[in-house]
Amino acid sequence: MDIINIIFAILSIGLGCFGWLAPRYTLGALDLEMGQTTMGMSEVRASAGALFVGMGIGALWLGTPEAYVMLGFCWSGAALGRLTSLIKDGAFQKKWVYFIVEAAVGIPAILLNI
């Protein structure tokens, strides 16, 4: 269980680094476009980037089941938002892939640590 928790935390940090340090790449991967200002890149750096880096580092630092459960709740929240989009905004393959990844990290992280 400890190894799986560490993998989930490192996955959070690794994926978060893309959004934080490579926002243009992340914008393209998410089918988003830059606007007239840099607020889009700022939002990607924050919400799809450094937020996940901070979650992963926090979980590793604390190293408690509660920290890893919270990591799971965060990923599950992202999966819930993605599922809502699949239902309300229309489904296509990329959304399903992201939903599966988010749920595959979130749900096990919760169940393994409760």
Buried (B, 14 or more C-beta within 10 A) or exposed (E): EEEBBBEBBBBBBEBBBBBBEBBEEBBEBEEBEBEEEEEBBEBBBEEBBBBBBBBBBBBBEEEEBEBBBBBBBBBBEBBBEBBEBBEEEEEEEEBEEBBEBBBBBBBBBBEBBE
